[in-house]
């Protein structure tokens, strides 16, 4: 019997939780197991507060929380903690010492969860080349690992994606 479980795990960095719905489109439609962390959710939540005036910020916050809850409830997004990542975190700091503590923690969490793709729009990850990704994978007991940058979408693409999300069968 064939398994319906996705074969790949992708980690979504905090900044991707605010990337004009490309992330959410991927999570809903691409068929991989999507993972993010408590830290990423906290950062995404804080970013919602920083947008616009006080009234619209709370509307954005409510929408963000509702969307994350729905994705989690439907089994489309797993939110993980950072427990037991310390050994991998030390390796990440040795291999990519220029990363901040939070960026290193995101990377270590993705590796700990055996994610083969790390999705981000954070330019701080631009220097993580294929050889560095291979070294991180090897040090974490994985076959492969890559940092993959996302692009911001145009308004037309965003509108098309929103329509697609709302039409998606429950």
N, C-alpha and C positions, 0 to 999 in steps of 0.2 A: 504494500500500500504506500502510495506517495504521500509525503508530508506536505501540508499546506503552509508550514512555518517558513517565513522568509529565510533565505540562506545568508544574507548579508545584514550586518548591523551598521547603521550610520549614526554618528554622534552629531548633534546640532549645537554649536557654540551659542552663547547667549545673544550675540549680535544678530544671529540669523532669525531669532524669534521676532525680529522687527524689520524684516527685509521685504516688505511690500508683498507678502503672501507667497513668495516663491517657496519658502520653507513649507508652509502649510499645504500648498499644492503637491509638493514632493511627498510629504508624509501621507497624504490621502491617496495619491495615485501611483506611486512608483514601486510599491511592492517589497520594499526592504523593511527591516525592523528599525524603527526610529527611536533613538535614545537621546535624552538630555539629562541635565542634573539639577539638583536643588539649587546649586549656585547659579546656573544659567537661568532658571525660573526667577530667582531673586533679582538677578541683574535685569532681566527682561521686564519684570514688574516695576523696578525702579526707573527704567527708561520710559515706561508709560507715564509715570508721574511727572517726568521732566518735559513732556510734550505739551505745548499749548497752554492755555490759561487753566486756572484751577477747575472750573466746571467741566471743560472738555477732557481734562486729564483724568478725572474720575470716570467719565464715560469710557475712555480708552482703557482704563484699568479694568473696569467691569467686563468689557468685551474680551480683553486679553485673558482674564481669569476664566470666563465662560468657555472660550475656545480651547484653552489648555485642558480644562475639565472634560469637555466633550471628547477631545482626542484621546485622553487618558481612559475615559470610560469605555470608549469603543475599541480599546486595545491598539490604537494607532500610534501612541506615544508612551514610552516608558520613562519615568523620572527616577533616576538613581541617586543614591548618596555617594559620599566620597570616602566611605569606610575602607580601610585596607589598601588604599592606593599609595601609601608612603613609599614602599620599595620602588614602585614604578615612577613615582614623583621624583625620587632621587636620581634615577636614570635619565628622566626627561631633563632635569636641571643640568646634568653632566653633558648631555648631547646637545641641548639647545639652551645654553646659559643666559642668553639675552632676553628670554621671555619673562614676563612679570609672574608673580606668584599665582595670580588667578588664571592667567593663560596656561601656565605649567600645570595647574590643577585640572583645568578642562582637558588638556591633552592626556594627562595621566589617567583621568577617569575614563576617557574614551578607550585608551589602551587596556585598562583593567577590565572593561566591559567587552573586550575583544571586537571593537568596532573597526572595520577595515577602511572606512571613510570618515573623515572629520570635516564637516561642512562649516564654513565661516565666511564672513566678509571682512574680518579683522585683518588689516594690512600687516600686523605684527607677525602673522604666520606665513607671509609671503616667502621668507627665506628657507622654509622647510621644503627642501627639494626632494626629488625621488630617492637619492642615496640616503638622505637623513631619515626619510620615511621608512626605508628598508632597514636602517639601523634600529630605529625605534621598534619596528615590528619584530626584528630578531631578538632584541633585548626583552620583549614582552611575550615571546613564545608564539608569535603569529606569523602567518605566511606572507601577509602584505598589510601595508598601512599607508594611506595617502591623505594629505591635506588638500581639500578641494574648495576653491573659492567660488562663491556665488556672486551673481551680478544682480544689481537692482533692476527692477522691471519698469518698463514704460507704463504710462496710464492705460493704454490700450490693452497691453498684456495683463495688467492688474485687473481690469474690468472683465476680460475674458475668463481669467482664473476664478474670480468671485462667482461668475455665473456657473462655472463648472463645479465649484464646491457646493453651491446651493442645489444643483441638479443631482448630485451624487446620491445614490440610493442608500437608505439607512439600513 
